[in-house]
């Protein structure tokens, strides 16, 4: 399709305006395209699920993506650097320590409150002349052209939304679904998934401690599940405490002092005495991986394509690499005067992302399973692995680059370049 279609409402319609959907819209803001974003909950609402009190560990690669799409200047003042990462296995000898100075980078990553990130993305979209926010709105129907239709070159995707108490029909050259782990769009199109319920829940809260965190992030594996402690500003830290579903109700009902005492026994004294804990939130954990990433005029990104266990903090960063890759594929097609929604073009995105998806899913799922057993051969193997990661420079560099999101074939904006 060499010419721009004036009778199409949007070149790209993003369904889901959470952190990943909003990031994708912002990545496309400087392109000569009409971008629409459909979101069910107002962006400035306290009930917007993506913009809550959770903290997100951004890898260095994700920081570079945000830098390239002009978001980093809006959030850098609330971003806490991660200079070191300390990984341990409670009650065992294995430990791995990663340090930004050893890798020659300014930081291994950064921690940002999702609410601050959501505010910055929302403001950026609101100020972009080529982005239309359709919010609050609910998708009522979605129709994609058949891939072998004789008219597929000219047939657009059609979406019906309920917006401002009226029905609106929208046509688009490409629909990007970013509506989360339980994506209604993915379900409505009959896209099957690989699912695994970990029977675990992440309990998340902010804490203050006697000692400074010194910009160290901790990942500690325990018999009841992994825990993470991430550095925040003002002497605070964010904790992610994985609990068995059967223990969640009891954990959430603990008074603050007992909650701190129990967590302290698992985490240890690396931050001295833990002093205060803030509001707690609980998020059930499931692995969900879509078996199809693209169809004619359609692509999945973020949690709609893959939802992971939070161990190693890979989920959001994996989704942001989806954003960077799809933005590049679309930009390249547009520059070549080619239809951005054609299946052969979108297959390039799917093929590019496949290895990264499978690798990160395997790493996170494997870590959960490996560290969830006390079977002696597995216990020895994982602790030997931790020590090898700490003492062997090539292995340590590989682990560090994986943590920083710098492995594999990276899209341009993940390398700090413009689209």
DABELSUL-V851711 format. One record per residue. N is the residue number from 1. RES is the residue in three letters. OMEGA is omega in whole degrees, -180 to 180 (* if undefined). Layout:
BEGIN
n: (N	N)
res: (RES	RES)
omega: (OMEGA	OMEGA)
END
This chain:
BEGIN
n: (1	2	3	4	5	6	7	8	9	10	11	12	13	14	15	16	17	18	19	20	21	22	23	24	25	26	27	28	29	30	31	32	33	34	35	36	37	38	39	40	41	42	43	44	45	46	47	48	49	50	51	52	53	54	55	56	57	58	59	60	61	62	63	64	65	66	67	68	69	70	71	72	73	74	75	76	77	78	79	80	81	82	83	84	85	86	87	88	89	90	91	92	93	94	95	96	97	98	99	100	101	102	103	104	105	106	107	108	109	110	111	112	113	114	115	116	117	118	119	120	121	122	123	124	125	126	127	128	129	130	131	132	133	134	135	136	137	138	139	140	141	142	143	144	145	146	147	148	149	150	151	152	153	154	155	156	157	158	159	160	161	162	163	164	165	166	167	168	169	170	171	172	173	174	175	176	177	178	179	180	181	182	183	184	185	186	187	188	189	190	191	192	193	194	195	196	197	198	199	200	201	202	203	204	205	206	207	208	209	210	211	212	213	214	215	216	217	218	219	220	221	222	223	224	225	226	227	228	229	230	231	232	233	234	235	236	237	238	239	240	241	242	243	244	245	246	247	248	249	250	251	252	253	254	255	256	257	258	259	260	261	262	263	264	265	266	267	268	269	270	271	272	273	274	275	276	277	278	279	280	281	282	283	284	285	286	287	288	289	290	291	292	293	294	295	296	297	298	299	300	301	302	303	304	305	306	307	308	309	310	311	312	313	314	315	316	317	318	319	320	321	322	323	324	325	326	327	328	329	330	331	332	333	334	335	336	337	338	339	340	341	342	343	344	345	346	347	348	349	350	351	352	353	354	355	356	357	358	359	360	361	362	363	364	365	366	367	368	369	370	371	372	373	374	375	376	377	378	379	380	381	382	383	384	385	386	387	388	389	390	391	392	393	394	395	396	397	398	399	400	401	402	403	404	405	406	407	408	409	410	411	412	413	414	415	416	417	418	419)
res: (UNK	UNK	UNK	UNK	UNK	UNK	UNK	UNK	UNK	UNK	UNK	UNK	UNK	UNK	UNK	UNK	UNK	UNK	UNK	UNK	UNK	UNK	UNK	UNK	UNK	UNK	UNK	UNK	UNK	UNK	UNK	UNK	UNK	UNK	UNK	UNK	UNK	UNK	UNK	UNK	UNK	UNK	UNK	UNK	UNK	UNK	UNK	UNK	UNK	UNK	UNK	UNK	UNK	UNK	UNK	UNK	UNK	UNK	UNK	UNK	UNK	UNK	UNK	UNK	UNK	UNK	UNK	UNK	UNK	UNK	UNK	UNK	UNK	UNK	UNK	UNK	UNK	UNK	UNK	UNK	UNK	UNK	UNK	UNK	UNK	UNK	UNK	UNK	UNK	UNK	UNK	UNK	UNK	UNK	UNK	UNK	UNK	UNK	UNK	UNK	UNK	UNK	UNK	UNK	UNK	UNK	UNK	UNK	UNK	UNK	UNK	UNK	UNK	UNK	UNK	UNK	UNK	UNK	UNK	UNK	UNK	UNK	UNK	UNK	UNK	UNK	UNK	UNK	UNK	UNK	UNK	UNK	UNK	UNK	UNK	UNK	UNK	UNK	UNK	UNK	UNK	UNK	UNK	UNK	UNK	UNK	UNK	UNK	UNK	UNK	UNK	UNK	UNK	UNK	UNK	UNK	UNK	UNK	UNK	UNK	UNK	UNK	UNK	UNK	UNK	UNK	UNK	UNK	UNK	UNK	UNK	UNK	UNK	UNK	UNK	UNK	UNK	UNK	UNK	UNK	UNK	UNK	UNK	UNK	UNK	UNK	UNK	UNK	UNK	UNK	UNK	UNK	UNK	UNK	UNK	UNK	UNK	UNK	UNK	UNK	UNK	UNK	UNK	UNK	UNK	UNK	UNK	UNK	UNK	UNK	UNK	UNK	UNK	UNK	UNK	UNK	UNK	UNK	UNK	UNK	UNK	UNK	UNK	UNK	UNK	UNK	UNK	UNK	UNK	UNK	UNK	UNK	UNK	UNK	UNK	UNK	UNK	UNK	UNK	UNK	UNK	UNK	UNK	UNK	UNK	UNK	UNK	UNK	UNK	UNK	UNK	UNK	UNK	UNK	UNK	UNK	UNK	UNK	UNK	UNK	UNK	UNK	UNK	UNK	UNK	UNK	UNK	UNK	UNK	UNK	UNK	UNK	UNK	UNK	UNK	UNK	UNK	UNK	UNK	UNK	UNK	UNK	UNK	UNK	UNK	UNK	UNK	UNK	UNK	UNK	UNK	UNK	UNK	UNK	UNK	UNK	UNK	UNK	UNK	UNK	UNK	UNK	UNK	UNK	UNK	UNK	UNK	UNK	UNK	UNK	UNK	UNK	UNK	UNK	UNK	UNK	UNK	UNK	UNK	UNK	UNK	UNK	UNK	UNK	UNK	UNK	UNK	UNK	UNK	UNK	UNK	UNK	UNK	UNK	UNK	UNK	UNK	UNK	UNK	UNK	UNK	UNK	UNK	UNK	UNK	UNK	UNK	UNK	UNK	UNK	UNK	UNK	UNK	UNK	UNK	UNK	UNK	UNK	UNK	UNK	UNK	UNK	UNK	UNK	UNK	UNK	UNK	UNK	UNK	UNK	UNK	UNK	UNK	UNK	UNK	UNK	UNK	UNK	UNK	UNK	UNK	UNK	UNK	UNK	UNK	UNK	UNK	UNK	UNK	UNK	UNK	UNK	UNK	UNK	UNK	UNK	UNK	UNK	UNK	UNK	UNK	UNK	UNK	UNK	UNK	UNK	UNK	UNK	UNK	UNK	UNK	UNK	UNK	UNK	UNK	UNK	UNK	UNK	UNK)
omega: (-175	-177	177	-176	180	-178	177	-177	-178	169	179	175	179	178	-175	-177	174	-174	-178	178	179	178	179	178	179	178	-179	-171	-178	180	180	-178	174	-176	174	178	178	-180	-174	-174	179	-174	-178	-180	177	-179	176	-169	-179	-174	-176	-174	178	173	-179	175	178	174	177	178	178	176	179	177	179	177	-176	-179	172	178	-175	178	-178	-176	-175	-179	178	-179	179	-179	168	-179	-180	174	-179	-178	-178	178	-172	178	-178	-169	-173	176	174	178	178	-175	-178	-179	178	-179	177	179	-177	178	175	-180	-178	176	-179	174	-178	179	179	179	179	178	-179	180	179	179	-179	178	-179	-178	-178	-173	-177	179	175	178	179	-167	-4	-178	179	176	-180	-177	176	-177	177	176	178	-173	-178	178	178	-178	-174	-179	-177	-176	-177	171	-178	179	175	180	172	-174	179	175	177	-180	179	177	-174	174	-177	175	-179	174	177	-180	179	-172	166	-174	-179	-175	176	178	179	-180	-178	179	176	178	-176	-180	167	-174	172	177	-178	-175	179	178	176	174	-172	178	173	-180	167	-173	-179	-179	175	177	179	176	176	173	-178	170	-176	179	179	-179	180	179	-178	172	177	175	-174	-179	175	178	175	176	-179	171	176	179	171	-174	-180	-179	171	-178	-179	-178	-171	-178	179	180	-178	-177	180	171	-172	-178	180	177	-180	-178	-179	180	-180	-180	179	-173	-178	-170	-176	177	-175	180	173	-169	-175	175	-180	-179	-179	175	-178	-178	178	-174	176	170	176	180	-178	-179	172	179	-176	165	177	179	-177	176	175	173	174	-176	175	179	-176	176	-169	167	-177	179	-179	173	-173	-168	-178	-180	176	178	180	174	170	-180	-177	-178	-180	178	179	180	179	-179	180	179	-180	-180	178	180	-177	-179	-175	-175	-180	-172	-180	176	-179	176	175	177	-177	-179	-180	-175	-171	-176	180	178	-176	-179	-177	176	-179	-179	-176	180	180	179	180	-177	-177	-177	179	-178	175	177	-167	-180	178	179	179	-177	-177	179	172	178	178	180	178	178	-178	-170	-176	-174	180	179	-179	179	179	179	-179	-179	175	179	-179	180	-175	179	177	179	-175	174	-173	-174	173	175	178	-180	177	177	*)
END
